[in-house]
Amino acid sequence: MSTPTGFMEYKRELPSDRDPLERIKDWKEFHRMFSEEQLRTQGARCMDCGTPYCHTGIELAGSVSGCPINNLIPEWNSLVYRGLWKEAYERLSKTNNFPEFTGRVCPAPCEGSCTVGLIGDPVTIKTIEQAIIDKAFEEGWVVPQPPKKRTGKKVAVVGSGPAGLAAAAQLNKAGHTVTVYERADRAGGLLTYGIPTMKLEKHIVQRRVDLLAEEGIRFVVNTEIGKDISAAELVDQHDAVVLCGGATKPRPIGNVEGHDLKGIHQAMDYLNSTIKSYLDNGLQEGSYISGKDKNVIVIGGGDTGTDCVATALRHGCSSVTQFGTHAKAPLERDQMNNPWPEYPNVYTLDYAHEEAKALYGEDPRAFSVLTKKFVGDENGNVKELHTVQIRRYVDEQGRKIYEEIPGTEKVWPADLVLVAVGFEGPERTLIDQLGLETDRRTNVKARYGKYTTNVDKVFAAGDMRRGQSLIVWAINEGREAAREVDRFLMGSTLLP
């Protein structure tokens, strides 16, 4: 335990972010960090409770409670409080291959289930996690650790997102020869193309990829399995194949009138065009979908939609609004319907909303809104969007019903519409070529705890198996799948 009364003596504090009106002028990360003394004080608030829910990693009421990779949070909080930073890094690394990613972009379900949160504000776990790994890199503690001997087994990992990287890292530790295939021109999956640079600067992703390469993992980019290399050929050339291609098939809005007008784009196309142009030439060539001087509408209230808001602001949009079909969340946790240790569903301003409010004077989100149709100009460009307010209720069969509210129709000017309503599941090329079974949500059917598919030697993990989810679930799945592959290849496994 850090100190028995720390959670009573010290208040929860978070580092101040860069000023919203300043940070929208660039594409750099917006977070600042605490001093070591401040971090030690925050670590002291961890009470090392008898049953720490922060690292349980279970699903409650449709959302995750606690850390899915089971980080030993009270232990490294105590080590930080005592100033034992290297030991804290070693403890963190036992469960998390990539804390520099989770410490930046994970929504921190661990904090929502922190026991201190029962009576006050939770421990600043995410901030401390990032500080540990950042200090470890600064001090030179993070070094390549190639395996001492090789098994002679060859494993292919398809997809270099967090699940693929985690699976590759663990399998390489076991001594297998691992090749990671990525269809984009850079490794990292959604860590590179998907999450904007202001949340996760790409040199941080590349730094980890370079480390893995130095440990012996081979990365093959610009290569799509199923097109550049057939799926059958890949399976034939390897002793095992792990599919970590993600759930990247966007959900369409084809039922909305006017959805095919010019100026309506999928959110990921918008985000990735900016990220690629930024990495290639600093946005100098203009080879990206731009929101400059446009009225931007984002349809979808999740993280991807929020990232679109932040990107549009940096492009220099005239206005930006984010629609969500969900109602505005309460200011405080509803103890009856959203009790601890469930993830708290409360009203907050995410980084993009804070920026838009600073620039335009109000939260850019519109809640309980349903898009009815798009209207275009004489050239086929979208010019306006029609909506209606809705209310949600649960019928006698427990189904969620959305009901339109008469008289709440509204017309919005729109020059650029970004669709961020989620994903339907993985793309079909690999699934069809291999004859993989899928579940009712079209994800690859692989038994949880085994990660085995109906095809011999083929395993699946991450969003491709479980559907769109959090980065921590992806890392969890990659690690667990690696255990099963190692057991399949060697008859037993020592992987954690």
N, C-alpha and C positions, 0 to 999 in steps of 0.2 A: 504494500500500500504506500502511496506517496506520502500522505499525512492524513490521519484519521478525520481531521476536521477541516480539511482544505475546501471541501465543497460548501462549507458554511462561512469560511473566512474570506474567500475570493469570489468575485463575480465573474460570470462568463464574459469574455471579451473576444472580439474578432479583429484582425488587422483591417485598417481602413484601406479601401480600394482606391485606385487612381480616380481623380475627379471625372465624372461622367462626360462632361463637355470637352474635356481634354482628351480622354482616351478614344472617343469616337473619331479623332483625327488620324489615328494610326491603327495598325493591326497587331499590336503587341499585347501580351498578357496584361490583364487589368488588375491582378491581385498584387498586394504588397505583403511582406512577411513581418512577423514579430521579431524582436530581439530574443536572444537566448534566455534572458531573465524573464521576459514576459511568457515565453513558452514553458519555462519551468513552473511558473505560477499557474498557468492553465493546466499543466500536467498534474499539479497538486490537487486539483479539483476532483480527480478520479478517486472514487472511494473504495475501489476494489471490492465491490459488493459480493456477497456470498454466492449469488447466482447472477453472473454478468450476462445480461441479454444482448449486450452490444455486439457479441460475436456469434450469435446463434445462427443467423442466416436461414430463417424460415419464412414461409409465405403466410400472411394473415390478411384476410379480407381483400384478397386480390393484389396486395402489394407486399414487398419484402420487409421483414423486420430483422434488424441486426445485419451483420456482415456475412455475405454468402461465401467469402473465402476464409471465414473464421479467424480473422486476424486476432492475435493475442493482445488485445488493446490495453487492458489494465496493466499488463506486464511492461509494454514499452512506454506507457504513460509514466509509470513509476521510475523507469530508467532515465527518462528525460528529466523528470523532477530532480533526480539525483545527479544529473550532469553526465551520465554514462551514455553518451551519444552513439559510440560505436557498438556497444552492446544492444542499444535500442534498435539500431539498423540491423544487426544480426537477428534479433528476435522478429522484427518486421519481415525480413527476407525469408523466414521459415515458411510463411503462409502466402506471401504476395510476391509474385515475380516482377510486377511493375508498379510499385507504389508511386512513382513519379507521374503515372497516368491517373490512377484512382484518386490520389491526393489532389488532383486538379479538376477532374470531370465527374467523379462519382457523386451522386446526390446525397451521400452519407446517411443511409438508413440506420447505420450504427448509432448516430446521434439521436434519431427518433426513438430508439429503444433504450437509450442510456437511463440507468436507474435514477441518476440525479434529476432527470427530467420529470420524475414523478412529483417532486416537490419544488422544482425550480427550473433553471435552465441547464441543458445538458452540457457535458464536457465538449470542448472544441477539438474533437477527435481528428477531423479531416485536416485541419490546419497543422496539428502536430505531426500527422502522418507525412504530409508534404515536406515539412521542415526536416524530418529525420532523413528522408532520402536525398533531399537537396544538399544537406550537410555531408552526407556520405559521398556524394559525387565531388563536392568541393574539397573534401579531405583526401580523396583518392582511395577510398575504401572499396569502391565498386570497380572491380577488375575482372577481366575474362577468366573464367574457370572451366577450361575444357576438361572433358572426362579423361581419366588416366588410361583407360583402355576402351577399345571398340568391340562391339559384339559381332560385327559382320552383317547385321540386319539393316536393311534399307527401308526407311519410312518416308512417304510423301505426305505433306500437309498442304491441303488446298485452301488458300485464303490466309492472309497475313494480318488479320485483325487481332484483337486481344485474345480470342479463343485459339486461333491458329498459332500465335506467338507463344502463348502459354503451353500449348501442347508440344510445340517444337522445342521449347526450352527444357521441359521436363524429360522428353524422350532423348534429347541430346545428353542430358545429365546421366541417363541410364546407359549411355554408350552407343546408342544406335546412330546410324548415319542418316541425317534428316535433311530433306530438301523441301523448302517452302515455295509454293507456286502462287504468284500474284498477277492478276490480269492488268492491273494499273501499272503506270510507269514508275511508281515508288511503292515500297513496302509500307505496311502499317494499316491497311484496310481503312475502316472508318476513323481510326485514330489520325490518319493522314488526310484522307478525303472523306469528309463528313463533319468532323468537329472543327469549327473555325479556329484560326490561329490565335485569336484573342483569349480563347479558353485553353488551348494547348498548342504552344509554339512547336513547329515541326522539327526543329533541330533537336528537341527533346525526344521525339519519336525516333529520329534517325540515329541519335546517340545510342539508344537501346538496340536498334537493329544492328548497328555496327558492332556492339558488344557481343550479340548473339552470333554474328558472322565470325568474329574472332574466336569464339568458342567452338566453331566448327560447323555451324548450320549454314547451308547453301541457300541463297535466295535467288529465285528466277522470276524476274518481273516481265511485264509486257507479254505474258503467256497465259492464255485462258484455256483451262482444261475443258475439253468438250469441243473446242474449236481448233486451237493451235496444236494440242495433243489430245487424242481421243481418250475418253475415260477408260476404255478397256486396255489400251496400251499402257496407261499409267498404272493400273492395277497389276498388269502382267510384269512390269519392270520393278515392282517393289514388294516387300514382304508384308507391308500393311499400308493402308491409305486412310488418312483422317480428313474428313470433309468439314471445313470450317468456313464455308462460303457466305455465311450470313443470311439474313432474311431481307433481301434487297429489292424485291419486286414491289413497287409502290402501289398503294391502293388508289384506284382511279376514281374520278367523279363524273363518270360518263352519263349518269342519270340526271345531271344538271344541264338545263338548256343553255346552249352557247359555250359548252366546255371546250370546243375545238377552236375557239377564236385565238388569233395571234396575241401574244402577251400573257398567256396562261401557261405556267411551267410547273413541273414537279420541283418540290423544295430541294431535293438532293442535287438535281441538275443545276439549280441556281447556286447553291453553296459550293459545289465542287468546281464549277466553272471559275468562281472567284478564287478558290484555294489554289487551283492549278495555275491560273494566270499569275497569282501573287508569287508562287514558288518559281515559276518559269522566268518571269520578267518584271516582277514588282508591279503588276497591273498596268504596265506601260503600253502594251499592244492593244488593249481593249478587246481581247478575245474572250469576253465573259458576258454573262447576262447582267446588265447593269440596272440599278434602281435610281440612278442619278436623275434628279428633277422630275421624278414620277410619283404619282399617288399609288402607294404599294399596299395591297391587301394580302394578308397571310391567313389562309384557311387552315386551322388546326391549332389547338392550344397547348401542344406538348413542347418538349425541348427543341425539336427540330424547327418548329415554327418560331420559337423564341430566338434561335440562332439566325433565322431569316430576318427577323426584326433588327438584330444587331448589325447584320451585314448590310441591310438597306440603309441604315443610318450612316454607316461608314462610306457608302456609295454617294451619299448626299441626296437622299430622297426628299421630295416635297412634303410627304406625309406618310405615315405607316400605321396600319391598324391590324391587330391580330384577333381573328374570330375563334371562339370556342363554343361548342355546344353545351359545355358544362356550366353550372351556375357558379357565381362568385363564392369562393370559399370563405368560411368564417374567420374572424381575426384570431380566435383562440380555439384550441382543440375541443371538439365536441366529445365530452367524456362518455356520453351514452352510445353514440354511433361510431366514434373513432377513438377508442380508448388506447392508452399506453399498453403494450409496446408496439402497436401498429404504427406505421409511418404517418406522421401528423399531416392531415389535410387541412392546411391553414393558408390564409391569404398572405402572400409574400410578393415582393418585387424582385424578380430575377434581374441579372445584370443588364439585359437588353431593355427591360421595362423601366429600370431605373434611368437608363440613358435616354430613352424616349420621353420620360416624364421631365427630365432635366431640360430637354430641348424644346418640347412642345407644351409642357405644363400639366400633363395628365398621363395616367396609365394608358398605354396604347391598346389594351385589351378590351374587347367587347364580349360579354358573357351571354350564354343562352341564346346564341344566334345561329340560325339556319340559313344557308345560302339557297336561294330559290332559282335564280337564273343570272346569266351574264348577257350583257348587251354590247354589241360592237358598233364601230363606225362604218362608213361607206367602204373603207379599205380592209375590213375584216379584223381590225384591231379592237381588243376589248377597251371599252370606255367607261362602263359602269357595272355595278353589281347590285342585285336586288336581294334583300334579306327579310326575315321575319323573326320576331322573338318567339322562343319556345319555352315550355315548362316540362319538366320530367316527373313522372310518377311511376309507381310500381303497381301492376294490376294484380288480380287475385291469383294468377298463376306464377307470380314472381317475376314477370317480364318487365323490362324497362321500356316505358312508352313515352315518346316525345310528342307533345301536343302544341300545335301552333296557336299563338295568342292573337285573335282578330284585332285589327287596328294598329298593329305594331310594325307594319311594313315600312321599309326604309330603302332608299337608293343611295349608293355610295359611289363617288367617282373612283375609277380604278384604271390606271395605265399599265400596271404590272400586278398579276395575281400569282401567288405562290401556294401550291397545294401541299400541305403537310399533314395529311390525315392518316398517316401510318403506312404499314406494309402488309401485304397479303401473305408473304412467306418467301421461301427461296425461289430463285429462278429455276426453270425446268430442264435446262440442257443436260446437266449431269444426272439429274434424277431419271430422266427418260433414257439416256444412254446406258446407264447401269441397271435400269429396271428396279429402282429403289422403291420400297413401300413408303407411303406418306400417311400422316394422320388426317383427321377431319379438318385441320387448319392448313393443310398442304405442306406441313413441315416434314422433314425426313423422319421416318419412324425408326427410332433407335432406343433401345431399352435403357431407361435411366438406371445408373449404377453399373451398366455394362457398356453402353454407348455403341453396341453392335447393331448393324443393320441386317437386312435379309440377304445381303451379298457377302460372300466370304472375303475376309481380309479388309473389309470396308467399315469404318467407324464414322460416326457423326457427332458433332458437338457444337456448342454455342447457339447463336440465333437460328442457325440452319436446322437445329434439332428442337429447340424450345420456343422459337419465335422471337420477335423483337424484344429485347430485354436490356438490362443494365450491364455496364462494362465488368462489374464484379461477378455477375453470373457467367459472363463469357470466360473470364479467367478461371473461375471455379470449374466450368465444364471442360475447358482445355486441359487443366491439371488432372481432373478425374478421368477423362478419356485417355490421357497419356498412361495412367496407371493400368488401365484395361488393355491398352495396346502392348505395354511392356509384359503384362501377365500372359497375353496371347502369344507373344513372341518367345518368351523365356520360360513360361510355366509358372512363374511367381514374380513378385515385384517388391522392391524396397523403396519405391517412390512414395513420398508422403502424400 
